[in-house]
């Protein structure tokens, strides 16, 4: 039995990622873990603080501002959980065993953890605003 991780974001490709993960799992009874990552250092987390223009100052500045925006981080986490819940139900509707979770952290660090847990990681693209699928 394999553990498949489907990394999703709020892009139009998220449903496709969940569908592909479900397809991989459906014949073997594998588990699909639908995961959304909220990056506290992401520019999106700083916008609510009205400080997006300062992001040019470097990652240290962005990080300190993002961590101060607890309300925005909560909004991003709630939105991520709603996405994960919807896509977990989508996977489960195809007969698969689906789990869902929202993780907070920077993508490279979270991927190291997920890589240790997963046999297969399914992604659509990196970030909802990325140009390449």
C-alpha positions as CSV (number, residue, x, y, z in Angstrom):
1,X,0.0,0.0,0.0
2,X,1.4,3.4,-1.1
3,X,1.0,6.8,0.5
4,X,0.3,9.4,-2.1
5,X,0.5,13.1,-1.3
6,X,-1.4,15.6,-3.5
7,X,0.0,19.1,-3.1
8,X,-2.7,21.6,-3.8
9,X,-3.1,25.3,-4.0
10,X,-6.0,27.6,-5.0
11,X,-5.2,27.4,-8.7
12,X,-7.5,25.9,-11.3
13,X,-5.1,22.9,-11.4
14,X,-5.9,21.7,-7.8
15,X,-8.9,19.6,-8.8
16,X,-6.7,17.9,-11.5
17,X,-4.0,17.1,-8.9
18,X,-6.6,15.5,-6.6
19,X,-8.1,13.6,-9.5
20,X,-4.7,12.3,-10.6
21,X,-3.8,11.3,-7.1
22,X,-7.2,9.4,-6.8
23,X,-6.5,7.7,-10.1
24,X,-3.1,6.5,-8.9
25,X,-4.7,5.2,-5.7
26,X,-7.9,3.6,-6.9
27,X,-6.6,0.2,-8.0
28,X,-4.4,-0.6,-5.0
29,X,-6.3,0.9,-2.1
30,X,-3.6,3.5,-1.5
31,X,-4.0,6.4,0.8
32,X,-4.2,10.0,-0.7
33,X,-3.1,12.8,1.6
34,X,-4.3,16.1,0.2
35,X,-2.0,18.8,1.5
36,X,-2.1,22.6,1.2
37,X,0.9,24.6,2.4
38,X,0.5,28.0,3.9
39,X,3.8,29.9,3.7
40,X,4.2,32.5,6.4
41,X,6.9,34.3,4.4
42,X,4.7,34.5,1.3
43,X,4.0,37.9,0.0
44,X,0.2,37.1,0.2
45,X,0.6,36.9,4.0
46,X,1.9,40.5,4.1
47,X,-0.7,42.2,1.9
48,X,-3.3,42.4,4.7
49,X,-0.7,44.3,6.8
50,X,-0.4,46.9,4.0
51,X,3.3,46.3,3.7
52,X,3.6,44.5,0.4
53,X,5.7,47.3,-1.0
54,X,8.4,46.6,1.6
55,X,8.9,43.1,0.2
56,X,11.7,44.5,-2.0
57,X,13.7,45.0,1.2
58,X,14.5,41.3,1.3
59,X,13.2,38.1,2.9
60,X,14.1,39.1,6.4
61,X,11.8,42.0,6.2
62,X,9.0,40.0,4.5
63,X,9.3,37.3,7.2
64,X,9.1,39.6,10.1
65,X,6.0,41.4,8.6
66,X,4.3,38.1,7.7
67,X,4.6,36.7,11.1
68,X,3.1,39.8,12.6
69,X,0.0,39.4,10.4
70,X,-1.7,36.7,12.5
71,X,-5.1,37.6,11.3
72,X,-4.0,37.1,7.6
73,X,-2.3,33.8,8.4
74,X,-5.6,32.6,10.1
75,X,-7.5,33.6,6.9
76,X,-5.0,31.8,4.7
77,X,-5.2,28.7,6.9
78,X,-9.0,28.6,7.0
79,X,-9.2,29.1,3.2
80,X,-6.6,26.3,2.8
81,X,-8.6,24.0,5.1
82,X,-11.8,24.6,3.0
83,X,-9.8,23.8,-0.1
84,X,-8.4,20.6,1.4
85,X,-11.8,19.5,2.7
86,X,-13.4,19.9,-0.7
87,X,-10.6,18.0,-2.5
88,X,-10.5,15.3,0.1
89,X,-14.2,14.7,-0.4
90,X,-13.5,14.7,-4.2
91,X,-10.9,11.9,-3.7
92,X,-13.1,10.0,-1.3
93,X,-16.0,10.1,-3.8
94,X,-13.9,8.0,-6.1
95,X,-13.7,5.3,-3.5
96,X,-10.2,6.2,-2.2
97,X,-9.0,6.6,1.4
98,X,-8.4,10.3,1.7
99,X,-6.9,12.4,4.4
100,X,-6.4,16.2,4.3
101,X,-4.3,18.7,6.1
102,X,-3.0,22.2,6.0
103,X,0.7,22.7,6.9
104,X,2.4,26.0,7.7
105,X,5.9,26.5,6.6
106,X,8.2,27.2,3.6
107,X,7.8,24.8,0.7
108,X,11.3,23.4,0.7
109,X,11.2,22.5,4.4
110,X,7.7,21.0,4.2
111,X,8.6,19.0,1.1
112,X,11.5,17.4,3.1
113,X,9.1,16.2,5.7
114,X,6.5,15.1,3.1
115,X,9.2,13.3,1.1
116,X,9.9,11.1,4.1
117,X,6.2,10.2,4.4
118,X,5.2,9.8,0.8
119,X,5.8,7.2,-1.8
120,X,4.5,9.5,-4.5
121,X,4.0,13.3,-4.6
122,X,1.6,14.7,-7.1
123,X,1.8,18.4,-8.0
124,X,0.2,20.6,-10.6
125,X,2.5,23.6,-10.5
126,X,4.3,25.6,-7.9
127,X,2.1,28.3,-6.5
128,X,-1.3,29.5,-7.7
129,X,0.3,32.4,-9.6
130,X,3.1,30.4,-11.3
131,X,3.2,30.4,-15.0
132,X,4.1,26.7,-15.7
133,X,2.1,23.6,-15.0
